[in-house]
């Protein structure tokens, strides 16, 4: 009797905590896992995108694009699901080409690759990217015949620029770092909630 009343007073986060042993790529997507069950569905991604400032059309399009592109890849050996789930524990399997290499093949953060973004491409400001510098970076990372990776990279960076640029149109280094560890999403959601 006492144990069941204790369980009733627990929050969802206490029952299903975010694993502390997640790699950086898993942390990057954990914000979108609203019920913390380790599986992302398109409606969770949609709501997460809305929380960080994307409009209805962009949130809908991006959610469908992400889940059509990544669902089956993160579910090796399983039959395709019409619900398009993404299994967070396997998110590194969905890593695409034509990217910066900041996440390695196992989903870990590679600090030297992160620094390389700004050493190579931040020419106007050492700790920020302009829109043109961002375009140049995306172009320099393109791999031949990697249509899927090019589209994925272009979409991700354009989305980040849209929600993360400052009032001067600059994508700050700390903002980019925040997207890699997922903390930017929490920050943007909190800022929008205040407004």
Secondary structure, 3 states (H helix, E strand, C coil): CHHHHHHHCCCHHHHCCCCCCCCHHHHHHHCCCCCCCCEECHHHHHHHHHHCCCCHHHHHHHHHHHHHHHCHHHCCCCCCCCCCCEEHHHHHHHCCCCCCCCECCCCCECHHHHHHHHHHHCCCECCEECHHHHHHHHHHHCCCCCHHHHHHHHHHHHHHHHHHCCCCCCEEHHHHHHHHHCHHHHHHHHHHHHC
